């Protein structure tokens, strides 16, 4: 036996029916706070510092990848 129920309601109506709290104002507050923090952090960064930090991470990642590949190939040549 198949039973199909189709409910046509908005998200607000479904939330109220299920007894869930309305978190719209909380969500708006959190989004505004994240925007404010992002704006503060972007304002603190200078372009040359940003590029330097990216390059440092890229160099470390490249070195780690090289070590991983070297270790993997070393294991293959020893027959492990």
C-alpha positions in Angstrom: 0.0 0.0 0.0 1.3 3.4 -0.9 0.2 6.6 0.8 1.2 9.9 -0.6 0.6 13.2 1.4 1.3 16.5 -0.2 1.6 19.5 2.0 1.6 23.0 0.5 2.9 25.5 3.1 5.7 28.0 3.5 8.8 27.4 5.6 7.3 29.7 8.3 4.1 27.7 8.4 5.9 24.4 8.6 8.2 25.7 11.4 5.2 26.9 13.4 3.3 23.7 12.8 6.3 21.6 14.1 6.8 23.9 17.0 10.3 25.0 15.9 11.5 28.5 17.0 11.8 31.3 14.4 15.5 32.0 14.2 15.3 34.6 11.4 16.4 37.5 13.6 19.3 35.4 15.1 20.4 34.4 11.6 20.4 38.1 10.4 22.4 39.1 13.5 25.0 36.3 12.8 25.3 37.3 9.2 25.9 40.9 10.0 28.5 40.0 12.6 30.3 37.8 10.2 30.3 40.6 7.6 31.6 43.1 10.2 34.5 40.7 11.2 35.4 40.0 7.6 35.5 43.7 6.8 37.8 44.3 9.8 40.1 41.5 8.9 40.3 42.5 5.2 41.1 46.1 6.3 44.0 44.9 8.5 45.6 42.9 5.7 48.0 44.6 3.3 48.3 43.1 -0.2 52.0 42.3 0.2 51.4 40.6 3.6 48.5 38.6 2.1 50.7 37.4 -0.9 53.6 36.5 1.5 51.3 34.4 3.7 49.9 32.6 0.6 53.3 31.9 -0.8 54.5 30.6 2.6 51.6 28.2 2.8 52.1 27.2 -0.8 55.8 26.5 -0.3 55.1 24.4 2.8 52.4 22.4 1.0 54.7 21.8 -2.0 57.5 20.6 0.4 55.0 18.3 2.2 53.8 16.9 -1.1 57.3 16.2 -2.2 58.1 14.4 1.0 55.0 12.3 0.7 55.8 11.3 -2.9 59.4 10.5 -1.9 58.3 8.3 0.9 55.7 6.6 -1.3 58.2 5.9 -4.0 60.8 4.8 -1.5 58.4 2.2 -0.2 57.8 0.9 -3.7 61.5 0.4 -4.5 62.0 -1.7 -1.3 59.2 -4.0 -2.3 57.0 -3.1 0.6 
